[in-house]
Amino acid sequence: MSRSKKPAQKPFQQIAPDVKLGKGVRIYAFTNLYGCEIGDDVKIGTFVEIQKGAKIGNRCKISSHSFVCEGVILEEEVFVGHNVTFINDRYPRATNAEGRLQSEADWQCIPTLVKKGASIGSGATLLCGITVGEYAIVGAGSVVTKDVPPHSVVVGNPAKVLKLLRSKK
């Protein structure tokens, strides 16, 4: 992945110095990027947060108000609709067993993989530890709790396969 210089920051836009940006990346205002890797020709909408350790492949589009947390990998050409949330902790708690606020030492980041060409509809929530297959479609508002087969459409809470799509091969 080739790297370009950081774009000029807009008001209320936070791009940490450790962010790796590819060429042709478009980032809109009110974004927060830190410790992540963004591929070439990616479009990141307004009010998006991408956390450390997240990797975004080439030619992805992440729509406004979406949250991409640590441990999420989006392969190339992935579409993320508005207000999509990724989760990286199966058992979130505010405090640890001793009653102190949790720190990174108190939890384990569980990765999520979204394969090439997949599309995630607006308002979807994806729990950690899953893989969304190549060219799969997650319907708007779905809650994804298990792996999504390639070339399938899943909908609902919990998301279930609605139909299989023809392969692009």
Backbone torsions as a table, in degrees:
resi	resn	phi	psi	omega
1	MET	NA	123.9	178.1
2	SER	-79.9	156.5	-176.3
3	ARG	-115.4	143.3	174.0
4	SER	-114.5	164.7	176.9
5	LYS	-68.7	155.8	-178.7
6	LYS	-63.8	135.5	175.8
7	PRO	-67.9	154.8	176.7
8	ALA	-59.5	132.7	-178.4
9	GLN	-75.7	140.1	176.7
10	LYS	-92.5	165.3	177.2
11	PRO	-55.9	137.6	177.7
12	PHE	66.3	21.6	177.1
13	GLN	-110.8	128.5	-179.7
14	GLN	-116.8	111.7	174.4
15	ILE	-121.4	106.5	-177.1
16	ALA	-66.7	154.0	-178.6
17	PRO	-64.3	-19.4	-179.2
18	ASP	-87.8	4.6	178.0
19	VAL	-76.9	132.9	176.7
20	LYS	-100.8	113.7	-177.8
21	LEU	-107.8	133.7	173.8
22	GLY	-79.3	-175.9	179.9
23	LYS	-78.4	146.2	173.0
24	GLY	71.1	20.7	179.5
25	VAL	-75.2	132.5	176.2
26	ARG	-112.1	122.1	-177.3
27	ILE	-124.3	126.6	-179.2
28	TYR	-94.3	166.8	-174.5
29	ALA	-62.1	163.7	178.3
30	PHE	62.6	40.7	175.8
31	THR	-111.0	160.0	179.8
32	ASN	-138.4	108.3	-179.3
33	LEU	-122.4	129.9	176.4
34	TYR	-152.0	134.3	174.8
35	GLY	62.9	18.1	-176.5
36	CYS	-108.3	172.0	178.7
37	GLU	-124.6	124.1	-176.2
38	ILE	-117.8	127.0	-178.9
39	GLY	-75.7	-173.0	-178.9
40	ASP	-74.0	147.2	172.8
41	ASP	55.7	39.6	178.3
42	VAL	-94.7	142.4	175.9
43	LYS	-114.5	123.1	-178.9
44	ILE	-117.8	116.9	-177.3
45	GLY	-73.1	176.4	-178.5
46	THR	-71.5	152.0	179.9
47	PHE	59.7	39.2	176.7
48	VAL	-107.0	138.3	171.1
49	GLU	-118.2	131.9	174.6
50	ILE	-126.3	118.9	-172.1
51	GLN	-88.7	171.4	179.4
52	LYS	-57.1	144.1	177.1
53	GLY	81.4	-9.8	176.2
54	ALA	-77.1	146.5	179.4
55	LYS	-128.2	127.3	-179.1
56	ILE	-115.8	122.7	-178.1
57	GLY	-76.2	178.6	-179.5
58	ASN	-65.2	147.0	172.8
59	ARG	57.4	38.2	174.4
60	CYS	-93.8	157.0	174.0
61	LYS	-128.3	123.1	178.1
62	ILE	-116.0	113.1	-175.4
63	SER	-77.9	168.3	-173.5
64	SER	-57.9	153.7	174.3
65	HIS	63.6	24.3	179.7
66	SER	-98.4	154.5	-177.0
67	PHE	-126.5	116.0	178.8
68	VAL	-113.9	106.8	-172.5
69	CYS	-91.3	172.4	176.9
70	GLU	-52.7	138.2	177.4
71	GLY	94.0	-5.5	-180.0
72	VAL	-91.7	132.7	174.6
73	ILE	-121.5	121.6	172.6
74	LEU	-105.8	118.2	176.2
75	GLU	-72.1	-173.4	-175.1
76	GLU	-69.8	151.4	173.9
77	GLU	62.8	32.7	177.6
78	VAL	-90.3	137.3	175.0
79	PHE	-106.5	129.3	175.8
80	VAL	-119.9	116.4	-178.6
81	GLY	-71.4	-179.6	-179.6
82	HIS	-64.1	141.2	171.6
83	ASN	59.5	38.2	175.4
84	VAL	-88.5	139.0	-179.3
85	THR	-124.8	129.1	172.4
86	PHE	-102.0	143.9	-179.7
87	ILE	-116.0	140.5	179.4
88	ASN	-123.7	12.3	-178.0
89	ASP	-137.0	119.8	-178.5
90	ARG	-71.4	-30.1	-175.1
91	TYR	-129.7	69.8	-176.7
92	PRO	-68.9	137.4	176.6
93	ARG	-142.2	152.0	175.9
94	ALA	-77.4	-37.1	-175.4
95	THR	-122.5	160.0	176.3
96	ASN	-91.1	-174.7	-176.7
97	ALA	-61.1	-26.2	179.4
98	GLU	-86.2	-1.4	178.3
99	GLY	87.3	4.2	176.5
100	ARG	-89.1	153.4	175.3
101	LEU	-55.4	136.8	-179.9
102	GLN	-64.6	149.4	172.3
103	SER	-121.8	-179.6	179.2
104	GLU	-60.5	-26.2	179.5
105	ALA	-68.5	-18.1	-176.2
106	ASP	-91.7	-2.0	-178.4
107	TRP	-142.5	163.4	179.5
108	GLN	-116.4	125.4	176.6
109	CYS	-74.4	125.0	-179.8
110	ILE	-108.3	117.5	-173.0
111	PRO	-71.1	156.1	175.9
112	THR	-130.1	139.2	-179.0
113	LEU	-123.1	127.9	173.8
114	VAL	-114.5	115.4	-172.2
115	LYS	-78.7	168.1	-175.0
116	LYS	-48.4	132.6	171.5
117	GLY	75.3	3.2	180.0
118	ALA	-71.6	154.2	177.7
119	SER	-127.0	134.3	-179.4
120	ILE	-118.9	118.0	-176.2
121	GLY	-70.4	158.6	-178.6
122	SER	-54.1	140.6	174.7
123	GLY	75.6	7.0	179.4
124	ALA	-76.6	151.5	173.8
125	THR	-123.0	130.5	-179.6
126	LEU	-116.9	116.6	177.4
127	LEU	-70.8	162.4	-174.9
128	CYS	-76.6	161.8	174.7
129	GLY	81.0	14.7	-178.4
130	ILE	-112.5	165.0	172.4
131	THR	-124.2	130.0	172.1
132	VAL	-98.6	120.0	-173.7
133	GLY	-68.8	165.8	179.8
134	GLU	-54.7	134.4	175.6
135	TYR	56.5	19.5	174.7
136	ALA	-74.7	158.9	176.7
137	ILE	-125.2	125.7	174.5
138	VAL	-101.2	119.5	-177.6
139	GLY	-65.2	152.1	179.2
140	ALA	-54.6	136.4	177.0
141	GLY	77.3	0.5	-178.4
142	SER	-71.2	153.5	173.0
143	VAL	-115.5	110.2	-174.5
144	VAL	-92.9	116.9	-176.1
145	THR	-113.2	-9.0	179.1
146	LYS	-148.2	171.6	-176.8
147	ASP	-54.5	145.0	177.8
148	VAL	-107.0	122.8	-178.8
149	PRO	-63.7	151.3	175.2
150	PRO	-58.3	149.1	174.9
151	HIS	54.8	38.0	177.8
152	SER	-124.6	162.7	172.8
153	VAL	-114.3	125.1	176.9
154	VAL	-117.9	144.8	179.9
155	VAL	-144.8	158.7	170.3
156	GLY	100.3	-176.4	179.5
157	ASN	-135.3	104.3	-3.3
158	PRO	-73.3	155.2	-178.4
159	ALA	-63.5	133.7	177.5
160	LYS	-129.7	154.6	-178.9
161	VAL	-67.2	123.8	176.3
162	LEU	-89.9	-44.7	178.4
163	LYS	-162.5	165.4	174.6
164	LEU	-103.7	141.3	180.0
165	LEU	-97.5	159.2	174.1
166	ARG	-71.0	140.5	177.9
167	SER	-66.1	148.2	178.7
168	LYS	-80.4	2.9	-177.1
169	LYS	-77.5	NA	NA
